[in-house]
Every structure is written in C-alpha cells, then in structure tokens.
Amino acid sequence: MNILFLTHRLPYAPNRGDRIRAYYLLREMSRFADVSLFSLVHDDEEASHIPDVRFARAVATSRVSRSRNMARGALRLLSDIPLTHSLLDAPDVDTKLTTLVASARPDVVFAFCSGMARFAMKAPLDTYPFVLDMVDVDSAKWAQLGRDARGPKGWIYRREERTLRTFEAAAVSRAAMSLVVNQRERDSLRAVAPVGDIVVVENGIDTDAFRPPTPPAEIPRVIFCGVLDYAPNEAGVLW
C-alpha cells in the first residue's frame, strides 16, 4: 500500500503540537505501508531536519516565503479564500507533488490539517481517495479569537472563521474519512459539515517512553511546554 502524507510542518523533531501527532501517525503508517511525505518548511532550522525524517520512503519539501504569502493574503482579503491557504503555500508545490506521484502512485492521500486538504482536492491529487486529519476544527478557533479581538484584527479573525468554515464543509464532504481528536471536536465539525464520515482518533502518550525516573514530588508542580504567543495556550496556562 502506498500513502502520500501531506503536512504543513516537517514532522521532526516532534517537539511542538503541530508536529507531534504527525510524527507518530507517520511512524505507525510506515509499519503497514510505504509512505511518501510532502511537507512545507518555514525556515532554515526546520529545513536542517529534513535528513532526520524517518519512516518515509521519500521526502519532498517546499519552502514557504512568509513575505510573499503575507502580501498575497493581504491582496485576497476581499475574496473568499482563507488566509490559511495563502500563508500555507509555496510556488513549487504542484511540481513537487507531481514528482512524488510519478515515483509512487498513492492508494490514498493523507492530509494533515485543513490547510493541506486543498492540495488533496486539486490536480495532481484530486483523482485519489483522501483522508483528512482535522486534528481540531480551525474555524472554531478563529471564531473564538474573533469574539475576543477588536478592530481590524477582529474583522480578519471573523473573516477567517467564515471562509474556513465553508472550505471545511467542502473538504469533509469530499474526504473518504475525516479525523478529529475528541468528541467535542467531532460535534463542532458536524455542525460545520453535516455530510461526511467523521471519526475520533484521540491523542495518546507512550507511557513507557515518558515514564518518570523518580517518584512523584510531594508538592504539585506543572511545567507547561508551548508557544505562549498563541491565545489558546495562554488561556490554558492561566486556567
């Protein structure tokens, strides 16, 4: 079986939320299939880990130009194109995907996060069945940010919620199956996309690999590892 795995960040090192789940999915898929990986990369540090990616038979990447994509996103603000699609893009994506397909025709395309689903829905991949891992519902996050923000930022957030919601409905109806991390996200996605097969695949933890070497401390302490310029993380820490 051949799987083409699409992700918006290189799934290595598994050191942040948008890499950890992709890393372990890629590892598990490689146990029963030949997996080709296509990933966007965003900076030199991320690109330096391309040789470290394991479990994939082939790895192709495209470099994101932040300044180019920000300009394109600004020009599209009056359109119905989500900013996510402008920001998660690179000029040679189609060429790289065409080469990967030519080297190993996929039996299924696996799109990690809604930002990569659009590539599965257009040439050269639109003739293959695809599975969408939403992880969580992006439009719901933008809706929350839009309720909390004011001024131009709030308008942009609410626009992103509206345009992504429309795209998510189309992607879920097109996908053979869509995955989310818990029942709450499934309920949120079902409200967005009444048509489509939505399945919960929860995040887990390798309890043997991460077993503490010492007994629990007498005083309860919490270490939070996360990006703290991301509002949901900040809210979680304060909670």
Summary of the structure (lengths in Angstrom):
residues: 239
radius of gyration: 18.5
end to end distance: 44.5
largest distance: 58.2
contacts: 696
relative contact order: 0.11
helix: 44%
strand: 16%
